[in-house]
Amino acid sequence: MEPLHARAHRDDRDESNDGSAAEHILDRAHLARYTGGEPALEREILGLFLEQAATLIEKLAGNKLAGSQAPDSWRFAAHSLKGSARAVGAWELAALAERAEKMPSEPPAEEAECAGGPDGECAAHAAIIAELREAYGRVAAACASAAEGD
């Protein structure tokens, strides 16, 4: 059986997303259900989200988590990013974070280790980080556009 929180996110996305690229980047209808449509609250939530998302992506990119004591730190950061993105309706970013979360292992701490990594592991981590950064840029632009329209 599917967990309730997962079903709720899926149902919100299915109901509010008509397939347009803009809603896939930032689903304002989804966010409005949680903010009561209050523009000031939406701006505050989106500002906090953008700060947290940027920090998590840069932690992943800098391999700062790879050398930590927690063996699942990569997955934890990706999972946190996924949850935050889902909460505000940033579906594309959430999907990418979910892909990162499901990656088999953390990237190596030293860049030199990447060249000899098994199965292109470092290349896969670098690729997902690039995609996360690009998606983040689109979400940030959508947030700025939304703020101007309020």
Secondary structure, DSSP 4 states (H G I P E B T S, - for coil): ---HHHHHHHHHHHHH--S-HHHHH--HHHHHHHHTT-HHHHHHHHHHHHHHHHHHHHHHHTTTTTTSS-TTHHHHHHHHHHHHHHHHT-HHHHHHHHHHHTSSSPPPSSGGGGTT-GGGHHHHHHHHHHHHHHHHHHHHHHHHHHHHH-
